[in-house]
């Protein structure tokens, strides 16, 4: 969630991606119709919310290209998630780097992902997939702690990380620069386990390769983790868009897609940076199925 304007060169790169973003949405709708919209298989799926830090007193107007929140601040969370699909594990986003994890506003210490997973007896080598919603630094910071996993990330965002783009930290994907065979450069939607239970939904706009994550849980119901499609609740009703987004029109289209998908699937949307949404899931180490 950057707090500054993209530089001129990066903006030009994003403008050239406009047609790709539109095509991505179309392909995503087609694939969603084949996979996630159908009744999912009988796999056992479990979801945990993990704490990856917070932004203290974030200036909300920085995230509005229509100047909607003058003088307003809010402490935002940086949430990550663990999904178990039968015996396999997937991480969704990896937060700040360990060196950037600071004590929270209430003084509580933030553990690394590895430390949190140890509390539920999940070793780093047990993580099969690391899914990244987009290339910004507050979502990629601990990815390299899971070098044996397969990296799932939007194709244009992976390219930007490889190039060392302004907000991406190339070292975060170091393990996959030398082992590109374990990278899935996702273009449209991706049905991660092939049964419709966990699907990366193409939601370009914040970045060219931005994705949200659909998770179908038998008891709890369907959840959509929205990445940075929205940063806080007020943006939903305002169609609020940060000035540093890659493509305004694509962002609006992606917002519309997720709101309609959530209504059709009776899904609960979880805004990953919204503190109020933390309570939509149980406190770690509890989970939902």
C-alpha positions as CSV (number, residue, x, y, z in Angstrom):
1,X,0.0,0.0,0.0
2,X,2.3,2.8,-1.2
3,X,2.0,6.3,0.2
4,X,3.5,8.2,-2.8
5,X,2.8,8.7,-6.5
6,X,4.2,6.2,-9.1
7,X,7.1,7.7,-11.0
8,X,6.6,8.7,-14.6
9,X,8.2,5.7,-16.2
10,X,6.1,3.3,-14.1
11,X,2.9,5.1,-14.9
12,X,3.7,4.8,-18.6
13,X,4.3,1.1,-18.2
14,X,0.9,0.8,-16.4
15,X,-0.9,2.7,-19.2
16,X,0.4,0.1,-21.7
17,X,-1.2,-2.6,-19.6
18,X,-4.8,-1.1,-19.9
19,X,-5.8,-3.5,-22.7
20,X,-4.3,-6.5,-20.9
21,X,-6.2,-5.6,-17.7
22,X,-9.5,-5.5,-19.6
23,X,-8.7,-8.9,-21.3
24,X,-7.8,-10.3,-17.9
25,X,-11.2,-9.5,-16.5
26,X,-13.0,-11.1,-19.4
27,X,-10.9,-14.3,-19.2
28,X,-11.3,-14.3,-15.4
29,X,-15.1,-14.2,-15.8
30,X,-15.0,-17.1,-18.2
31,X,-12.8,-19.2,-16.0
32,X,-14.8,-18.3,-12.9
33,X,-17.9,-19.6,-14.7
34,X,-16.2,-22.9,-15.3
35,X,-14.7,-23.3,-11.8
36,X,-15.7,-21.3,-8.8
37,X,-19.3,-20.9,-9.8
38,X,-19.8,-24.6,-9.8
39,X,-20.3,-26.7,-6.7
40,X,-16.8,-27.3,-5.3
41,X,-15.4,-30.7,-4.6
42,X,-15.5,-32.3,-1.2
43,X,-12.0,-31.2,-0.1
44,X,-11.5,-30.1,3.5
45,X,-10.6,-26.4,3.5
46,X,-9.6,-24.4,6.6
47,X,-8.7,-20.7,6.9
48,X,-6.6,-18.7,9.4
49,X,-6.0,-15.0,9.7
50,X,-2.4,-14.1,10.4
51,X,-1.0,-10.8,11.7
52,X,1.5,-9.2,9.4
53,X,1.8,-5.8,11.1
54,X,-0.1,-2.4,10.8
55,X,0.1,1.1,9.5
56,X,-0.2,3.5,12.4
57,X,-2.2,6.7,11.8
58,X,-2.3,6.2,8.0
59,X,-3.4,9.5,6.3
60,X,-6.6,8.4,4.5
61,X,-6.5,11.3,1.9
62,X,-3.3,9.7,0.5
63,X,-5.6,6.9,-0.7
64,X,-8.1,9.1,-2.4
65,X,-7.7,10.7,-5.8
66,X,-10.9,12.7,-5.2
67,X,-9.6,14.2,-1.9
68,X,-12.4,12.6,0.2
69,X,-10.7,12.4,3.6
70,X,-8.8,15.6,4.4
71,X,-7.0,15.5,7.7
72,X,-8.3,12.0,8.6
73,X,-6.1,9.2,9.8
74,X,-6.7,5.6,10.7
75,X,-4.5,2.7,11.9
76,X,-4.7,0.0,9.2
77,X,-3.9,-3.6,9.6
78,X,-1.7,-5.7,7.3
79,X,-3.4,-9.1,7.3
80,X,-2.1,-12.3,5.8
81,X,-3.9,-15.7,5.6
82,X,-3.2,-19.4,5.7
83,X,-5.4,-21.8,3.8
84,X,-5.3,-25.6,4.3
85,X,-6.7,-27.7,1.4
86,X,-6.6,-31.3,2.7
87,X,-3.0,-31.9,3.5
88,X,-1.6,-28.9,1.5
89,X,-1.1,-25.3,2.7
90,X,-1.3,-22.0,0.9
91,X,-0.2,-18.6,2.2
92,X,-2.0,-15.6,0.9
93,X,0.2,-12.5,1.1
94,X,3.2,-12.3,3.3
95,X,3.2,-8.8,4.8
96,X,6.2,-6.7,5.9
97,X,9.7,-8.0,6.0
98,X,10.7,-9.3,9.5
99,X,13.0,-6.3,10.0
100,X,10.1,-4.0,9.3
101,X,7.7,-5.6,11.8
102,X,7.3,-3.1,14.7
103,X,5.5,-3.2,17.9
104,X,1.8,-2.4,17.4
105,X,0.1,0.7,18.7
106,X,-1.0,-1.2,21.8
107,X,2.6,-2.4,22.4
108,X,2.0,-6.0,21.3
109,X,4.9,-7.7,19.5
110,X,4.2,-8.9,15.9
111,X,5.6,-12.4,15.2
112,X,6.9,-13.4,11.8
113,X,4.8,-15.7,9.7
114,X,7.2,-18.6,10.5
115,X,6.7,-18.0,14.2
116,X,3.0,-17.8,13.9
117,X,2.8,-21.0,11.8
118,X,4.9,-22.8,14.4
119,X,2.1,-22.3,16.9
120,X,-0.1,-24.5,14.8
121,X,2.7,-27.0,13.9
122,X,3.0,-25.9,10.3
123,X,6.7,-25.8,9.2
124,X,7.8,-23.5,6.3
125,X,8.5,-26.5,4.1
126,X,4.9,-27.6,4.5
127,X,3.7,-24.6,2.6
128,X,2.9,-25.7,-0.9
129,X,1.9,-22.3,-2.4
130,X,2.6,-18.7,-1.7
131,X,0.0,-16.5,-3.3
132,X,0.6,-12.8,-3.7
133,X,-2.2,-10.4,-4.3
134,X,0.1,-7.8,-5.8
135,X,3.7,-6.7,-5.9
136,X,3.7,-4.0,-3.3
137,X,6.2,-4.3,-0.4
138,X,3.7,-4.7,2.4
139,X,2.4,-7.9,0.7
140,X,5.7,-9.6,-0.4
141,X,8.0,-9.0,2.6
142,X,8.2,-12.6,4.1
143,X,7.7,-14.6,0.9
144,X,11.4,-15.6,0.8
145,X,10.9,-17.4,4.1
146,X,9.1,-20.1,2.1
147,X,11.6,-20.9,-0.7
148,X,10.3,-24.4,-1.4
149,X,6.8,-23.2,-2.2
150,X,5.3,-22.5,-5.6
151,X,4.9,-18.7,-6.1
152,X,1.5,-17.6,-7.5
153,X,1.4,-14.0,-8.7
154,X,-0.1,-11.9,-11.5
155,X,2.2,-12.1,-14.5
156,X,2.7,-8.3,-14.9
157,X,3.3,-7.9,-11.2
158,X,6.0,-10.6,-11.3
159,X,7.7,-8.7,-14.2
160,X,7.7,-5.5,-12.1
161,X,9.3,-7.3,-9.2
162,X,11.9,-8.8,-11.4
163,X,12.7,-5.3,-12.7
164,X,12.9,-3.9,-9.2
165,X,9.9,-1.6,-9.6
166,X,9.5,1.3,-7.2
167,X,7.4,-0.4,-4.6
168,X,8.5,-4.0,-5.1
169,X,11.5,-5.5,-3.4
170,X,13.3,-7.8,-5.7
171,X,14.9,-9.8,-2.9
172,X,11.5,-10.8,-1.7
173,X,11.2,-13.1,-4.6
174,X,14.8,-14.2,-4.6
175,X,14.1,-17.9,-4.3
176,X,12.0,-17.8,-7.5
177,X,14.5,-15.8,-9.6
178,X,16.8,-18.8,-9.5
179,X,14.0,-21.4,-9.7
180,X,11.6,-20.0,-12.2
181,X,10.1,-23.4,-12.7
182,X,8.2,-22.9,-9.4
183,X,6.5,-19.6,-10.5
184,X,3.0,-19.5,-11.8
185,X,2.6,-16.1,-13.6
186,X,-1.1,-15.8,-13.4
187,X,-2.8,-14.0,-16.2
188,X,-6.6,-14.4,-15.5
189,X,-8.2,-16.4,-12.7
190,X,-6.5,-19.4,-11.2
191,X,-8.2,-22.4,-9.6
192,X,-5.4,-23.2,-7.2
193,X,-6.3,-26.8,-6.3
194,X,-8.5,-27.5,-9.4
195,X,-11.7,-28.0,-7.6
196,X,-13.2,-24.5,-7.2
197,X,-12.5,-24.2,-3.5
198,X,-9.7,-21.7,-3.7
199,X,-9.6,-19.4,-6.7
200,X,-7.4,-16.3,-7.5
201,X,-9.7,-13.8,-9.0
202,X,-8.3,-11.3,-11.5
203,X,-9.0,-7.8,-10.1
204,X,-6.5,-5.5,-12.0
205,X,-6.4,-1.8,-11.4
206,X,-4.5,-1.3,-8.1
207,X,-1.6,-2.9,-9.9
208,X,-1.7,-4.5,-13.4
209,X,-1.7,-8.0,-12.0
210,X,-3.7,-7.6,-8.9
211,X,-5.7,-10.6,-7.6
212,X,-8.3,-11.2,-4.9
213,X,-8.8,-14.7,-3.4
214,X,-12.1,-16.7,-3.3
215,X,-12.3,-19.4,-0.6
216,X,-15.3,-21.7,-0.3
217,X,-15.6,-23.1,3.2
218,X,-18.2,-25.8,4.0
219,X,-19.4,-24.5,7.3
220,X,-18.4,-20.9,7.5
221,X,-19.4,-20.1,3.9
222,X,-17.6,-18.3,1.1
223,X,-15.0,-15.7,1.8
224,X,-13.3,-13.2,-0.6
225,X,-10.0,-11.7,0.5
226,X,-9.9,-8.5,-1.5
227,X,-6.1,-7.7,-1.5
228,X,-5.8,-4.0,-2.0
229,X,-8.9,-3.5,-4.1
230,X,-10.1,-1.5,-1.1
231,X,-7.9,-0.3,1.8
232,X,-10.6,0.6,4.3
233,X,-14.4,0.3,4.5
234,X,-15.2,3.9,3.5
235,X,-13.8,3.3,0.1
236,X,-16.5,0.7,-0.8
237,X,-19.5,3.1,-0.8
238,X,-17.4,6.0,-2.2
239,X,-15.7,3.9,-5.0
240,X,-12.6,5.3,-3.4
241,X,-9.4,5.0,-5.5
242,X,-5.9,5.9,-4.6
243,X,-4.0,8.3,-7.0
244,X,-1.2,5.7,-7.2
245,X,-3.4,3.0,-8.7
246,X,-2.2,1.7,-12.0
247,X,-5.5,2.0,-13.8
248,X,-8.6,3.8,-12.5
249,X,-11.1,2.3,-14.9
250,X,-9.8,-1.2,-14.4
251,X,-10.1,-0.6,-10.6
252,X,-13.7,0.4,-10.9
253,X,-14.4,-2.7,-13.1
254,X,-12.7,-5.0,-10.5
255,X,-14.7,-3.5,-7.6
256,X,-17.9,-4.1,-9.5
257,X,-16.9,-7.6,-10.3
258,X,-16.1,-8.5,-6.6
259,X,-19.3,-6.8,-5.3
260,X,-21.4,-8.7,-7.8
261,X,-19.6,-12.0,-7.2
262,X,-20.0,-11.6,-3.4
263,X,-23.7,-11.0,-3.8
264,X,-24.2,-13.9,-6.2
265,X,-22.2,-16.3,-4.0
266,X,-23.4,-14.9,-0.7
267,X,-19.7,-14.4,0.1
268,X,-18.2,-12.4,3.0
269,X,-15.7,-9.8,1.7
270,X,-12.7,-9.2,3.9
271,X,-10.7,-6.0,3.3
272,X,-7.2,-7.0,4.3
273,X,-6.1,-3.6,5.6
274,X,-9.4,-2.8,7.4
275,X,-9.1,-3.3,11.2
276,X,-12.9,-3.8,11.6
277,X,-12.6,-6.9,9.3
278,X,-10.2,-8.7,11.6
279,X,-13.2,-9.8,13.7
280,X,-14.8,-11.4,10.6
281,X,-12.6,-14.4,11.3
282,X,-11.6,-15.9,14.7
283,X,-8.4,-14.8,16.4
284,X,-5.4,-16.9,15.6
285,X,-4.7,-19.7,16.3
286,X,-8.4,-20.5,15.9
287,X,-9.6,-21.1,12.3
288,X,-12.8,-21.6,10.3
289,X,-13.8,-24.5,8.0
